[in-house]
Amino acid sequence: MMNIAKKSLVLALLAGIGFSAVAQERVYLIDQRDVVAKSGFGLCWRDGYWTPAAAAQDKAGCECDKDLLPKEACEPKSAPAGAAAAPAGVKPTGEKITVAADALFDFNKAVLRPEGKAKLDELVAKAKEIKLEVILAVGHTDRIGSDSYNQKLSEKRAAAVKEYLVAKGIEANRVYTEGKGEKQPVTGNKCKGDKKTKALIDCLQPDRRVDIEVIGTK
C-alpha cells in the first residue's frame, strides 16, 4: 500500500461555518451530518492531510476525486483467475519543487516567460519518467495589493502552469491547481512596511512563487 507522507498543497480548512475534519483518517471536510463539504462548483473541500494515497483510503475518495485515484480503488476487483500480480518493488515517488514566480512570470503578470517554460519542460520530462498520479500546482503572491486581487493573480498563475503542462502532453485530469493568494507567505515578519517600494518588492520575492508537486510511481 502506498504511503506518501506529504503535506497537502490543497484547499485549507474552512473556519467557523460548522465543517471539520473530525478524524485524522478523513482527508475531506465534513459537516455534522458526516457529509462532505463542497464548493459552489461541486468540488470537495480537502483538509491539510490530503494526498492521492490518503484519499484512496477515505470513504469519500471515489466520490470526490475518482479521476485522481488508482482505477482499482474505485472499481470492484474482478481480475480473472491467474491474472499476473502487480510487479514487486513498485514504489511511490513524489517530488516537490518551488519555483519563484518571477522566474515563470513578469512581475504582476500571469503569462509564462520563455525561461518559465523551460523550467516547466524539465518538470514534464520528469513526470513522463514515472507512472503519474497527479501534479499539484499552487500559486502564491506577496502581500502587496488587495486580498482579492492577489487571490485572482495566484489562481491565474496556477492555471497558466496547468495550461502549459497539458499542452505538453500531461493529462488535464492529472493536474490540480489552486491559488493561495497572499495567505501563505514564507518571509514571515522579515519584510517591513506596506508601501510599494523597490526594497519591499525585493524582500517579498520569496512569497511570489508556485509550489509544484509531482506524485506517481516508478
C-alpha positions, 0 to 999 in steps of 0.5 A, a space after each residue: 500500500 502506498 504511503 506518501 507522507 506529504 503535506 497537502 498543497 490543497 484547499 485549507 480548512 474552512 473556519 467557523 461555518 460548522 465543517 471539520 475534519 473530525 478524524 485524522 483518517 478523513 482527508 475531506 471536510 465534513 459537516 455534522 451530518 458526516 457529509 462532505 463539504 463542497 464548493 459552489 462548483 461541486 468540488 470537495 473541500 480537502 483538509 491539510 492531510 490530503 494526498 492521492 494515497 490518503 484519499 484512496 483510503 477515505 470513504 469519500 475518495 471515489 466520490 470526490 476525486 475518482 479521476 485522481 485515484 488508482 482505477 482499482 480503488 474505485 472499481 470492484 476487483 474482478 481480475 480473472 483467475 491467474 491474472 499476473 500480480 502487480 510487479 514487486 518493488 513498485 514504489 511511490 515517488 513524489 517530488 516537490 519543487 518551488 519555483 519563484 514566480 518571477 522566474 515563470 512570470 513578469 512581475 504582476 503578470 500571469 503569462 509564462 516567460 520563455 525561461 518559465 517554460 523551460 523550467 516547466 519542460 524539465 518538470 514534464 520530462 520528469 513526470 513522463 519518467 514515472 507512472 503519474 498520479 497527479 501534479 499539484 500546482 499552487 500559486 502564491 503572491 506577496 502581500 502587496 495589493 488587495 486580498 482579492 486581487 492577489 487571490 485572482 493573480 495566484 489562481 491565474 498563475 496556477 492555471 497558466 502552469 496547468 495550461 502549459 503542462 497539458 499542452 505538453 502532453 500531461 493529462 488535464 485530469 492529472 493536474 490540480 491547481 489552486 491559488 493561495 493568494 497572499 495567505 501563505 507567505 514564507 518571509 514571515 515578519 522579515 519584510 517591513 512596511 506596506 508601501 510599494 517600494 523597490 526594497 519591499 518588492 525585493 524582500 517579498 520575492 520569496 512569497 511570489 512563487 508556485 509550489 509544484 508537486 509531482 506524485 506517481 510511481 516508478 
